[in-house]
């Protein structure tokens, strides 16, 4: 069952790119004084051209409506893939409360429910409740951290981030502008923006697997945008790992700022 949940979890592994090392901070040894000197605060840096591109993108996504929404409820169907081939097709319901809470159910009849918060991760199915395995948890944390919404709402504002413009490129024959983001964890994220609509087309990055020590390249493609309550929302999200498609999400509905019941992100609900 854990293997099935792992295969079908829609937010499994996404995005691509390269890793950059930032300068480490030095701390004066205690012998230099009675009180140890605190490290200097990390300063974020963004080029003027990158700021202009980001401003256009945020406006295209809905401006304040995108930046300040409190919850997102979506329904649709999710495809899972194995070795690049379709391995399952399931209806889903998802509730997301930025930045870390989500409740995702998939399947017909008695669905499997995945609940994740900043500190907890459960899986509920017809056999009962269990903790998600470490690989499931890691996959969700990676996918969630570099999702389009969290990247543009939170990651770009973290202390120490560096944001620069890249080159013009093409994604599926669409001209795009690129932005290079070195986040607070020294991960290089590349954001691809459609030159006409300014909407995100792709996000890529690379992270190291803590167990195998191998580098994993992720990509997340966004398309079929529609407007809901003032927020321009991608209705199709395709995820890749090491150039292999591992999941595809098709949203049919999206609703923002619905009231979430108390304890909704607890397994007792």
VOBA-1610 file (N, C-alpha, C; in pm, whole numbers, padded with zeros to 5 digits, always signed):
BEGIN
Unk+00082-00120+00000Unk+00000+00000+00000Unk+00086+00126+00000Unk+00196+00120+00078Unk+00285+00236+00078Unk+00346+00258-00058Unk+00376+00146-00129Unk+00432+00160-00263Unk+00330+00220-00359Unk+00202+00180-00343Unk+00097+00234-00427Unk+00079+00383-00402Unk+00080+00420-00275Unk+00064+00563-00242Unk+00179+00642-00295Unk+00298+00583-00286Unk+00416+00654-00337Unk+00403+00679-00486Unk+00353+00578-00560Unk+00341+00591-00705Unk+00238+00694-00742Unk+00129+00702-00664Unk+00016+00783-00705Unk+00010+00920-00641Unk+00096+00950-00549Unk+00092+01082-00485Unk+00124+01188-00589Unk+00026+01280-00611Unk+00042+01373-00723Unk+00157+01467-00705Unk+00194+01496-00580Unk+00301+01591-00565Unk+00437+01528-00553Unk+00453+01411-00602Unk+00581+01343-00602Unk+00679+01418-00691Unk+00796+01444-00649Unk+00915+01489-00720Unk+00892+01582-00838Unk+00945+01697-00839Unk+00934+01788-00950Unk+01061+01866-00970Unk+01062+01944-01073Unk+01154+02052-01110Unk+01299+02013-01141Unk+01401+02098-01193Unk+01537+02067-01241Unk+01637+02179-01211Unk+01772+02157-01231Unk+01872+02262-01249Unk+02003+02231-01181Unk+02079+02328-01133Unk+02212+02304-01080Unk+02226+02362-00942Unk+02327+02317-00868Unk+02343+02361-00729Unk+02462+02456-00720Unk+02445+02566-00650Unk+02553+02662-00633Unk+02589+02669-00485Unk+02717+02692-00458Unk+02762+02708-00320Unk+02775+02857-00289Unk+02724+02895-00174Unk+02736+03034-00130Unk+02851+03044-00030Unk+02898+03167-00011Unk+03007+03188+00084Unk+02959+03159+00226Unk+03042+03087+00302Unk+03005+03058+00440Unk+03032+03179+00527Unk+02963+03184+00641Unk+02975+03297+00732Unk+03074+03263+00842Unk+03165+03353+00870Unk+03262+03330+00976Unk+03216+03386+01109Unk+03252+03321+01220Unk+03219+03367+01354Unk+03350+03382+01432Unk+03370+03495+01496Unk+03492+03517+01573Unk+03497+03420+01690Unk+03611+03357+01718Unk+03622+03269+01833Unk+03602+03345+01962Unk+03560+03274+02067Unk+03529+03338+02195Unk+03648+03408+02255Unk+03768+03364+02223Unk+03888+03425+02282Unk+03907+03568+02238Unk+03838+03611+02133Unk+03850+03748+02087Unk+03767+03844+02170Unk+03685+03793+02259Unk+03604+03880+02342Unk+03519+03798+02435Unk+03456+03866+02528Unk+03376+03795+02626Unk+03250+03739+02564Unk+03201+03801+02457Unk+03077+03756+02395Unk+03103+03726+02249Unk+03057+03608+02205Unk+03078+03568+02067Unk+02999+03659+01974Unk+03060+03699+01867Unk+02995+03788+01771Unk+02901+03709+01682Unk+02779+03759+01667Unk+02681+03690+01583Unk+02718+03707+01435Unk+02687+03607+01352Unk+02717+03619+01210Unk+02634+03730+01148Unk+02687+03796+01046Unk+02610+03903+00981Unk+02485+03848+00915Unk+02383+03930+00905Unk+02259+03887+00843Unk+02279+03869+00693Unk+02219+03764+00640Unk+02226+03741+00497Unk+02139+03843+00425Unk+02193+03899+00319Unk+02120+03999+00242Unk+02071+03937+00111Unk+01948+03962+00077Unk+01895+03916-00050Unk+01934+04015-00158Unk+01959+03963-00277Unk+01996+04049-00389Unk+01914+04009-00511Unk+01864+04108-00583Unk+01788+04084-00704Unk+01823+04191-00806Unk+01848+04150-00928Unk+01881+04247-01031Unk+01756+04324-01071Unk+01771+04449-01114Unk+01654+04529-01155Unk+01573+04462-01265Unk+01639+04400-01362Unk+01566+04336-01471Unk+01490+04215-01422Unk+01550+04138-01329Unk+01480+04023-01272Unk+01359+04069-01192Unk+01372+04180-01120Unk+01259+04233-01044Unk+01146+04274-01138Unk+01182+04333-01251Unk+01080+04375-01347Unk+01005+04254-01402Unk+01079+04147-01434Unk+01014+04026-01484Unk+00924+03962-01379Unk+00972+03957-01255Unk+00891+03899-01148Unk+00765+03982-01123Unk+00778+04114-01128Unk+00660+04200-01108Unk+00554+04172-01215Unk+00598+04155-01340Unk+00503+04125-01447Unk+00437+03990-01424Unk+00516+03893-01381Unk+00463+03758-01358Unk+00362+03758-01244Unk+00395+03823-01135Unk+00303+03828-01022Unk+00173+03898-01059Unk+00184+04002-01140Unk+00063+04071-01185Unk-00020+03980-01275Unk+00047+03905-01363Unk-00024+03814-01453Unk-00094+03703-01376Unk-00037+03662-01263Unk-00096+03557-01182Unk-00212+03606-01095Unk-00229+03737-01088Unk-00341+03789-01011Unk-00303+03891-00907Unk-00174+03925-00897Unk-00132+04027-00802Unk-00165+03990-00660Unk-00234+04078-00591Unk-00267+04057-00449Unk-00350+03930-00429Unk-00440+03901-00521Unk-00523+03781-00508Unk-00438+03655-00504Unk-00332+03651-00584Unk-00241+03537-00584Unk-00153+03537-00459Unk-00101+03651-00424Unk-00005+03658-00314Unk-00068+03638-00177Unk-00196+03664-00164Unk-00258+03662-00032Unk-00369+03558-00015Unk-00385+03466-00109Unk-00491+03367-00088Unk-00456+03278+00029Unk-00560+03232+00101Unk-00541+03155+00225Unk-00558+03005+00207Unk-00632+02965+00104Unk-00653+02822+00081Unk-00688+02800-00065Unk-00661+02679-00112Unk-00692+02643-00250Unk-00748+02501-00250Unk-00870+02486-00302Unk-00934+02356-00314Unk-00946+02323-00462Unk-00895+02206-00504Unk-00899+02166-00644Unk-00948+02022-00656Unk-01008+01992-00770Unk-01047+01855-00804Unk-01003+01827-00947Unk-00999+01699-00982Unk-00960+01662-01117Unk-00915+01518-01122Unk-00819+01490-01210Unk-00764+01357-01225Unk-00611+01364-01228Unk-00550+01261-01177Unk-00405+01255-01172Unk-00359+01127-01240Unk-00256+01140-01324Unk-00191+01025-01386Unk-00062+00996-01310Unk-00038+00868-01285Unk+00091+00825-01231Unk+00165+00751-01341Unk+00298+00759-01339Unk+00379+00695-01442Unk+00487+00608-01377Unk+00523+00502-01447Unk+00634+00416-01406Unk+00718+00388-01529Unk+00848+00421-01521Unk+00939+00406-01635Unk+00887+00480-01758Unk+00824+00595-01732Unk+00776+00679-01841Unk+00644+00638-01899Unk+00585+00527-01850Unk+00458+00478-01903Unk+00346+00498-01800Unk+00222+00526-01845Unk+00111+00544-01752Unk+00092+00421-01663Unk+00078+00444-01532Unk+00062+00334-01436Unk-00065+00348-01354Unk-00146+00450-01381Unk-00269+00468-01306Unk-00333+00601-01339Unk-00466+00605-01325Unk-00544+00724-01355Unk-00652+00734-01249Unk-00648+00841-01167Unk-00733+00846-01048Unk-00797+00984-01034Unk-00922+00990-00991Unk-00980+01119-00951Unk-00917+01164-00820Unk-00907+01296-00801Unk-00848+01347-00677Unk-00925+01468-00626Unk-00909+01492-00497Unk-00952+01615-00432Unk-00835+01664-00348Unk-00808+01792-00355Unk-00692+01846-00283Unk-00729+01976-00213Unk-00687+01988-00087Unk-00699+02113-00013Unk-00560+02155+00030Unk-00521+02276-00006Unk-00388+02327+00024Unk-00401+02457+00102Unk-00331+02464+00215Unk-00325+02585+00297Unk-00179+02627+00304Unk-00141+02732+00231Unk+00001+02770+00225Unk+00057+02803+00363Unk+00187+02773+00384Unk+00274+02712+00282Unk+00290+02560+00293Unk+00244+02498+00402Unk+00284+02360+00428Unk+00171+02259+00441Unk+00047+02301+00457Unk-00060+02206+00487Unk-00132+02162+00361Unk-00148+02030+00346Unk-00228+01980+00235Unk-00297+01850+00276Unk-00416+01833+00220Unk-00492+01709+00234Unk-00531+01667+00094Unk-00480+01552+00051Unk-00494+01507-00087Unk-00551+01366-00087Unk-00668+01349-00149Unk-00729+01216-00157Unk-00739+01175-00304Unk-00718+01047-00331Unk-00726+00998-00468Unk-00785+00857-00469Unk-00849+00826-00580Unk-00910+00694-00594Unk-01061+00700-00583Unk-01126+00596-00629Unk-01271+00585-00623Unk-01312+00506-00499Unk-01442+00516-00464Unk-01490+00442-00348Unk-01428+00497-00221Unk-01354+00414-00151Unk-01281+00455-00031Unk-01144+00505-00073Unk-01126+00637-00085Unk-00999+00688-00139Unk-00886+00678-00038Unk-00765+00684-00090Unk-00646+00700-00007Unk-00631+00849+00022Unk-00601+00883+00146Unk-00587+01023+00187Unk-00445+01046+00237Unk-00380+01146+00183Unk-00247+01187+00228Unk-00260+01322+00297Unk-00211+01331+00419Unk-00215+01455+00496Unk-00072+01494+00533Unk-00035+01616+00498Unk+00098+01666+00530Unk+00089+01804+00594Unk+00170+01824+00697Unk+00188+01954+00759Unk+00339+01978+00769Unk+00376+02086+00832Unk+00520+02115+00846Unk+00592+02007+00924Unk+00522+01943+01018Unk+00589+01850+01108Unk+00535+01707+01105Unk+00425+01683+01033Unk+00363+01551+01036Unk+00325+01507+00896Unk+00314+01374+00879Unk+00274+01318+00750Unk+00203+01185+00774Unk+00075+01178+00734Unk-00003+01056+00753Unk-00059+01008+00620Unk-00090+00879+00619Unk-00162+00817+00508Unk-00279+00739+00565Unk-00399+00763+00512Unk-00519+00696+00558Unk-00580+00618+00442Unk-00609+00490+00465Unk-00677+00410+00364Unk-00771+00314+00433Unk-00826+00218+00361Unk-00927+00128+00417Unk-00868+00039+00527Unk-00737+00030+00534Unk-00674-00051+00638Unk-00646+00029+00764Unk-00663+00160+00758Unk-00640+00241+00876Unk-00543+00355+00851Unk-00476+00398+00956Unk-00385+00513+00952Unk-00242+00467+00971Unk-00151+00529+00898Unk-00009+00500+00913Unk+00070+00627+00884Unk+00194+00629+00929Unk+00283+00739+00894Unk+00337+00717+00753Unk+00347+00824+00676Unk+00410+00813+00546Unk+00556+00774+00564Unk+00607+00697+00470Unk+00747+00656+00483Unk+00839+00774+00452Unk+00964+00767+00495Unk+01055+00882+00479Unk+01068+00931+00336Unk+01064+00839+00238Unk+01077+00882+00099Unk+00955+00961+00055Unk+00836+00919+00096Unk+00714+00995+00066Unk+00723+01136+00124Unk+00767+01145+00249Unk+00776+01274+00316Unk+00876+01364+00244Unk+00991+01308+00210Unk+01092+01386+00139Unk+01038+01435+00005Unk+00971+01346-00069Unk+00916+01384-00199Unk+00820+01502-00186Unk+00732+01495-00085Unk+00636+01604-00067Unk+00707+01733-00031Unk+00802+01727+00059Unk+00870+01850+00102Unk+00943+01916-00015Unk+01007+01836-00099Unk+01075+01892-00216Unk+00974+01955-00311Unk+00870+01876-00344Unk+00769+01925-00439Unk+00703+02052-00388Unk+00671+02055-00260Unk+00601+02169-00204Unk+00691+02292-00196Unk+00815+02273-00158Unk+00905+02387-00142Unk+00922+02463-00273Unk+00933+02390-00385Unk+00962+02454-00513Unk+00841+02458-00606Unk+00722+02438-00550Unk+00602+02459-00630Unk+00595+02605-00673Unk+00522+02632-00781Unk+00514+02768-00832Unk+00465+02865-00725Unk+00359+02826-00652Unk+00301+02915-00554Unk+00399+02947-00441Unk+00461+02844-00384Unk+00553+02868-00273Unk+00681+02937-00319Unk+00726+02907-00440Unk+00846+02973-00491Unk+00824+03123-00501Unk+00710+03164-00559Unk+00686+03306-00584Unk+00629+03380-00463Unk+00570+03307-00370Unk+00514+03371-00250Unk+00614+03376-00135Unk+00703+03277-00127Unk+00789+03267-00009Unk+00938+03256-00041Unk+00976+03163-00129Unk+01118+03135-00150Unk+01196+03259-00193Unk+01138+03340-00283Unk+01214+03453-00336Unk+01234+03563-00233Unk+01167+03553-00118Unk+01181+03654-00014Unk+01266+03606+00104Unk+01321+03487+00095Unk+01403+03435+00204Unk+01535+03511+00213Unk+01589+03526+00333Unk+01719+03592+00347Unk+01828+03517+00270Unk+01912+03593+00202Unk+02025+03533+00133Unk+01998+03491-00010Unk+01877+03508-00059Unk+01846+03464-00195Unk+01912+03557-00296Unk+01953+03499-00407Unk+02012+03576-00517Unk+01928+03550-00641Unk+01881+03658-00708Unk+01792+03645-00823Unk+01848+03727-00938Unk+01872+03659-01051Unk+01930+03723-01168Unk+01854+03681-01293Unk+01859+03764-01397Unk+01798+03725-01523Unk+01892+03631-01598Unk+01831+03538-01673Unk+01908+03447-01756Unk+01890+03483-01902Unk+01901+03383-01989Unk+01891+03405-02132Unk+01749+03380-02180Unk+01722+03421-02301Unk+01597+03383-02364Unk+01609+03239-02410Unk+01498+03164-02401Unk+01500+03023-02436Unk+01369+02987-02503Unk+01352+02859-02535Unk+01227+02810-02592Unk+01184+02685-02518Unk+01057+02678-02478Unk+00997+02560-02417Unk+00880+02519-02504Unk+00887+02401-02563Unk+00781+02354-02653Unk+00750+02458-02760Unk+00857+02512-02817Unk+00848+02613-02924Unk+00789+02745-02878Unk+00777+02765-02748Unk+00729+02892-02695Unk+00849+02974-02646Unk+00861+03101-02687Unk+00972+03184-02639Unk+00953+03218-02491Unk+01057+03204-02414Unk+01049+03230-02270Unk+01167+03314-02224Unk+01144+03393-02121Unk+01251+03458-02046Unk+01283+03371-01926Unk+01407+03371-01883Unk+01445+03287-01770Unk+01498+03374-01655Unk+01474+03326-01535Unk+01525+03389-01414Unk+01600+03282-01335Unk+01721+03313-01292Unk+01800+03223-01208Unk+01786+03265-01063Unk+01748+03169-00978Unk+01727+03195-00836Unk+01817+03103-00756Unk+01905+03158-00677Unk+01984+03080-00582Unk+01917+03098-00446Unk+01854+02993-00396Unk+01772+03010-00277Unk+01857+03003-00150Unk+01791+03012-00036Unk+01861+03019+00092Unk+01931+02888+00127Unk+01902+02780+00054Unk+01970+02652+00074Unk+02074+02625-00033Unk+02108+02729-00110Unk+02207+02722-00216Unk+02165+02632-00331Unk+02035+02616-00348Unk+01982+02541-00461Unk+01954+02638-00576Unk+02001+02600-00695Unk+01980+02683-00813Unk+01847+02646-00878Unk+01754+02738-00877Unk+01622+02719-00938Unk+01615+02806-01062Unk+01563+02749-01171Unk+01545+02828-01293Unk+01397+02838-01323Unk+01351+02960-01341Unk+01211+02990-01368Unk+01198+03035-01513Unk+01112+02968-01588Unk+01089+02999-01729Unk+00955+03070-01743Unk+00955+03189-01801Unk+00835+03273-01811Unk+00800+03298-01957Unk+00675+03275-01992Unk+00630+03299-02129Unk+00650+03446-02164Unk+00708+03473-02279Unk+00745+03611-02312Unk+00623+03700-02336Unk+00511+03643-02376Unk+00392+03724-02402Unk+00301+03734-02280Unk+00272+03622-02217Unk+00179+03623-02105Unk+00248+03648-01972Unk+00381+03625-01967Unk+00463+03637-01845Unk+00429+03531-01740Unk+00350+03431-01778Unk+00314+03325-01684Unk+00423+03218-01679Unk+00442+03155-01564Unk+00541+03047-01555Unk+00507+02931-01647Unk+00605+02884-01719Unk+00591+02770-01808Unk+00660+02647-01748Unk+00773+02671-01683Unk+00850+02561-01626Unk+00934+02611-01508Unk+00954+02523-01409Unk+01047+02546-01299Unk+01139+02426-01292Unk+01270+02449-01285Unk+01364+02338-01276Unk+01460+02358-01159Unk+01508+02247-01106Unk+01611+02254-01000Unk+01671+02117-00978Unk+01776+02111-00897Unk+01847+01987-00868Unk+01872+01978-00718Unk+01850+01860-00663Unk+01880+01835-00522Unk+01953+01701-00511Unk+02022+01683-00401Unk+02096+01560-00379Unk+02017+01465-00290Unk+02008+01340-00331Unk+01940+01239-00250Unk+02028+01207-00130Unk+01976+01223-00008Unk+02059+01204+00111Unk+02101+01059+00134Unk+02029+00965+00072Unk+02060+00823+00091Unk+02159+00775-00014Unk+02127+00797-00142Unk+02213+00749-00250Unk+02328+00844-00281Unk+02315+00970-00236Unk+02413+01076-00265Unk+02416+01116-00412Unk+02321+01066-00489Unk+02313+01103-00630Unk+02231+01231-00646Unk+02264+01307-00752Unk+02188+01429-00780Unk+02063+01393-00860Unk+01952+01456-00823Unk+01824+01433-00888Unk+01777+01562-00952Unk+01749+01556-01081Unk+01703+01673-01156Unk+01551+01668-01169Unk+01487+01777-01135Unk+01341+01786-01137Unk+01296+01897-01232Unk+01179+01876-01290Unk+01116+01979-01373Unk+00966+01976-01348Unk+00906+02093-01350Unk+00762+02108-01329Unk+00709+02198-01438Unk+00623+02145-01525Unk+00566+02225-01634Unk+00424+02268-01598Unk+00391+02395-01625Unk+00261+02453-01595Unk+00195+02500-01724Unk+00067+02467-01740Unk-00002+02506-01864Unk-00153+02512-01841Unk-00226+02546-01949Unk-00373+02552-01947Unk-00425+02641-01834Unk-00375+02764-01828Unk-00414+02856-01723Unk-00558+02902-01739Unk-00628+02914-01625Unk-00762+02971-01621Unk-00771+03062-01498Unk-00861+03159-01503Unk-00878+03252-01391Unk-00990+03205-01300Unk-00962+03203-01169Unk-01060+03170-01066Unk-01046+03272-00953Unk-01150+03345-00929Unk-01153+03443-00819Unk-01032+03537-00825Unk-00998+03577-00945Unk-00889+03672-00964Unk-00751+03612-00968Unk-00738+03480-00953Unk-00607+03414-00955Unk-00594+03333-01084Unk-00490+03359-01161Unk-00464+03283-01283Unk-00399+03151-01244Unk-00469+03041-01270Unk-00437+02911-01211Unk-00399+02810-01317Unk-00285+02740-01305Unk-00251+02635-01401Unk-00340+02513-01379Unk-00405+02467-01485Unk-00495+02353-01474Unk-00427+02222-01512Unk-00307+02230-01566Unk-00230+02110-01597Unk-00088+02128-01544Unk-00042+02032-01466Unk+00094+02033-01411Unk+00156+01898-01441Unk+00270+01900-01509Unk+00341+01777-01543Unk+00475+01777-01474Unk+00508+01665-01409Unk+00629+01657-01330Unk+00727+01557-01392Unk+00854+01593-01387Unk+00960+01509-01441Unk+01070+01492-01336Unk+01133+01376-01341Unk+01255+01353-01264Unk+01357+01290-01356Unk+01474+01353-01367Unk+01580+01305-01456Unk+01525+01280-01597Unk+01447+01378-01646Unk+01391+01378-01781Unk+01285+01271-01803Unk+01240+01205-01698Unk+01135+01104-01710Unk+01007+01155-01645Unk+00897+01147-01719Unk+00770+01193-01666Unk+00724+01100-01552Unk+00692+01158-01437Unk+00654+01077-01322Unk+00515+01108-01271Unk+00451+01213-01322Unk+00317+01245-01278Unk+00257+01357-01361Unk+00125+01355-01374Unk+00057+01460-01449Unk-00078+01486-01384Unk-00102+01612-01355Unk-00221+01653-01281Unk-00309+01736-01373Unk-00436+01698-01383Unk-00534+01774-01461Unk-00642+01823-01366Unk-00645+01954-01343Unk-00747+02012-01257Unk-00872+02042-01340Unk-00987+02014-01282Unk-01113+02050-01347Unk-01182+02165-01276Unk-01158+02181-01145Unk-01214+02292-01069Unk-01107+02349-00976Unk-01124+02475-00940Unk-01036+02539-00843Unk-01115+02646-00769Unk-01104+02645-00636Unk-01173+02744-00554Unk-01075+02794-00447Unk-01070+02926-00434Unk-00979+02987-00339Unk-01054+03038-00215Unk-00980+03039-00105Unk-01025+03103+00020Unk-01152+03043+00078Unk-01173+02914+00056Unk-01280+02845+00127Unk-01239+02825+00272Unk-01337+02831+00362Unk-01310+02807+00503Unk-01274+02660+00524Unk-01164+02637+00593Unk-01119+02501+00622Unk-01165+02463+00762Unk-01231+02349+00778Unk-01279+02308+00911Unk-01164+02293+01010Unk-01191+02312+01138Unk-01087+02291+01240Unk-01033+02148+01233Unk-00904+02136+01255Unk-00837+02005+01260Unk-00847+01927+01129Unk-00868+01998+01021Unk-00882+01932+00890Unk-00754+01863+00847Unk-00641+01913+00896Unk-00513+01852+00862Unk-00464+01759+00973Unk-00559+01700+01043Unk-00531+01596+01142Unk-00592+01465+01093Unk-00530+01352+01124Unk-00579+01224+01071Unk-00712+01178+01128Unk-00760+01242+01234Unk-00888+01204+01295Unk-01006+01254+01215Unk-00987+01349+01123Unk-01097+01403+01045Unk-01143+01303+00939
//
